[in-house]
Amino acid sequence: MVTRQTRLPALLRMAAAAAFAALAAGVSAQVAPGSAFPPLAAAGLTGGSLPQTAGKVLLVDFWASWCAPCKASFPVYSQLNAAYADRGLVIVAVSVDESPGAYSAFVARLKPGFATLHDSKQALVKEVQVPTMPTSYLVDRSGKVRFMHPGFHGEQTERELRGEIEALLAEKAPAP
Amino acid sequence: MRNPRIRFAVLALLGAAAALFSGCSTTAAVRVRPWERGTLADDTMNPDRDPLGSAMIEHVNFSREAASGGRGVGGSGCGCN
């Protein structure tokens, strides 16, 4: 028989369970080396077309028009794209700008030689949980994040990226 | 819980608990995330964007209040890298 004394603790237990569920749902795990990168095709990116990434080495860079190191990184990514695209490197630069106009103006001014897309709802960046701006992720041919670069530190980052890209390009593509 | 007062009290308690825990479940109120700093990075958020104006205010403070310094606290920027 359900009495007033037994129903009240049950309600409190349900409230506590709901609260912990909300807490767990609100904290998403950060994408880091070893984990799979979220599929770009399902991220709702706008502002351009997504290149073919299956079986390729993928460099995903999160940037914003208000971020000075992001601006400094674009010429380097253009050089990397020119050097390694033929061997299987795909660079996708994802803007987290809240304003579509800021995204378009930045791309029009810098004219990057690689794919740029706009995460206008900031859904992908929230899922990835980048630690700082900019942050780039090197994803191997199987879709797993292998290297992560928080921030852009000029020649040091470029040197590290070149070594890592060479290593990933030398790996064989996984069997279909 | 046939007593309406007790039922109201329990519902109010549950509502307060839900509001409290939902606030804890998002860290947005605790820390501005790296991708949310566009407004902070705007030039208008820089208190020292007008060096001449800052120097004049400093001069007025010094002349009238005999006070100087204490204006070197940074409050803007994107916090990049």
Interface residues (C-beta under 8 A of the other chain):
Chain A: R4 R7 L8 L11 A15 A16 A18 A19 F20 A22 L23 A25 G26 V27 F62 A64 S65 W66 C67 A68 P69 C70 V96 D97 E98 S99 A102 Q122 V125 K126 V130 P131 T132 M133 P134 T135 G151 F152 H153
Chain B: M1 R2 V10 L14 A17 A18 F21 S22 C24 S25 T26 T27 R33 P34 W35 E36 R37 G38 A41 D42 C78 G79 C80 N81
